[in-house]
Amino acid sequence: MTRQLRCDVLVAGGGSAGIAAAVAAARRGARVLLVEWHGTLGGMATAALVHSVCGLYLLREEPGAVPANPGIATEFAARLIAAGGAVGPVRMGRVDVLPHRPPMFALVADRIVAEASGVQTWLHAAIAEVACTAGRVERVVVACRGERAEIEPAVVVDATGDASVAALADAAVEIEAAARLQRPAYVVLLAGVAPDALEGERRLQVAHRITSGIRAGRLPAAARGASLRATQVPGEAYVTIDLEPPHGAPYHPLDPSCLAALEVHGRELAFSIADFLRQHVDGFGGSVVAALPARVGVRESRRVVGERRIETADVERGATFPDSVALATWPIELREQTTGPRLRYPRDARPTEIPLRALRAGGVANLFVAGRCIAASHEAQASLRVIGTCLATGEAAGIAAALVAQDAGAAGDTAALAALVRAGRGDGVLPEPRAPVRGGASSARQGDRR
Ligand SMILES: Cc1cc2nc3c(=O)[nH]c(=O)nc-3n(C[C@H](O)[C@H](O)[C@H](O)COP(=O)(O)OP(=O)(O)OC[C@H]3O[C@@H](n4cnc5c(N)ncnc54)[C@H](O)[C@@H]3O)c2cc1C
């Protein structure tokens, strides 16, 4: 039997953006349905074992991390730290990051969502169909193991990471050419690593041993995408392996056969690397693969074509917008190859304002978008995709959705709606850009992988 349900705000996807959207909308009195197809909230930050929150702090030279987005991003970080799920922030080169433990990210997400009375969460459930009439989402079908539910939402927030609601609603979407898409990665957790095995210079030595192992034929060439980082828990380390699909196949993050090949390839590589480390690298003799991700990590897939696309030049100059609702502070981090990131910093370390127009799917009045699939160019997305920024755009989209659910007319004037969103976050005015970083826009390769 098909269930039927009405809600004010349907949030599709329970990653960083979806969590923030659901909580923000519920705190403004909306009845929210949060739909997530994994058994945990957190998206990439939990299911793909991504283990650092970036984009939480302003870029600045001086020591001391300054939160970029007051509101749920800052609150979530504080709660992670308080729960023992993160230690930091930590300065890495020119940026401040918050290394986190994915299981604790999931727990904090559960708690913050549960405390926001008004959110009903459905896990193991997928958005399957979207019906639109006259430029409005009227009905959304949610599927769970052969059962269907028909939802009539006043407003929808697409936080699927893949702009799936927008695509199902026939709103305009885009995707970068396969060869340029940011490469996916497979992340595994090792346990039983000696405490000093990755300390200081030894981390570089491990990278060198992996390269030598490839040259000697002990490791497949694809292991060159691997990097290791110790966690805050003694004996634990993450291995992150940037991947190409095997056998020279093109990469397509929305193709199930490509995703299956990546999952299998990632696991094979992870166990080969773990065996190699155990046999050939000091400090890894007692190590084992302790946890696999629930899914391969996808950095970039489909994006919505919004009312205003955030362009590469916007990020490079730290653009300002009259309908700004959040700040992005992370440099453009390109990972188009598996040989490591290329970072490009904005001029004068200026943050980029994110306009509400980039969170609106063109042509669908009651559809907002949040997280890594907002309207942005391929390179701009390489800055905006980080978790801290996804939390911030999620919060903005959630507040906007709640306001439009209360008064459909509010959707008509984006600038006025953005002002209400800013006021609704409690900060009213976004923080001023802080002290400039020397050198202006620049490219750099970084041994430190994220
Ligand atoms: C390997 C890797 C390393 C990274 N490193 C870092 C880092 O160090 N720091 C950092 O800040 N960022 C990092 N990122 C980027 C960051 O993790 C993601 O961009 C960010 O988490 C995206 O959040 P999101 O909420 O937009 O999307 P996601 O986290 O992808 O969440 C989307 C959610 O929607 C759900 N969903 C999708 N479709 C449906 C559907 N039809 N029905 C129901 N649910 C659906 C998914 O299951 C998922 O839970 C990394 C990413 C990867 C892949």
The ligand as an ORCA input file, in Angstrom:
! r2SCAN-3c Opt
* xyz 0 1
  C      37.661     11.163     -0.843
  C      37.109     12.499     -0.451
  C      37.845     13.289      0.408
  C      37.320     14.508      0.823
  N      38.028     15.227      1.735
  C      37.429     16.277      2.334
  C      38.022     16.891      3.464
  O      39.105     16.507      3.933
  N      37.354     17.912      4.051
  C      36.155     18.368      3.568
  O      35.578     19.275      4.162
  N      35.586     17.819      2.489
  C      36.186     16.767      1.870
  N      35.588     16.164      0.813
  C      34.348     16.742      0.240
  C      33.141     16.506      1.125
  O      33.267     15.307      1.849
  C      31.845     16.452      0.334
  O      31.852     17.324     -0.774
  C      30.695     16.832      1.249
  O      30.681     15.934      2.344
  C      29.395     16.789      0.475
  O      28.295     16.979      1.343
  P      26.820     16.975      0.754
  O      25.912     16.969      1.901
  O      26.690     18.024     -0.294
  O      26.730     15.608     -0.073
  P      26.927     14.123      0.428
  O      27.823     14.051      1.601
  O      27.283     13.355     -0.788
  O      25.464     13.725      0.932
  C      24.416     13.476      0.042
  C      23.513     12.470      0.716
  O      22.351     12.295     -0.080
  C      22.021     10.929     -0.111
  N      21.266     10.699     -1.331
  C      21.692     10.859     -2.601
  N      20.707     10.579     -3.469
  C      19.632     10.234     -2.727
  C      18.306      9.836     -3.036
  N      17.893      9.765     -4.314
  N      17.473      9.544     -2.028
  C      17.889      9.617     -0.736
  N      19.133     10.003     -0.379
  C      20.000     10.315     -1.359
  C      23.345     10.224     -0.083
  O      23.213      8.899      0.389
  C      24.165     11.105      0.847
  O      24.101     10.692      2.181
  C      36.085     14.947      0.337
  C      35.337     14.156     -0.521
  C      35.841     12.941     -0.914
  C      35.010     12.078     -1.806
*
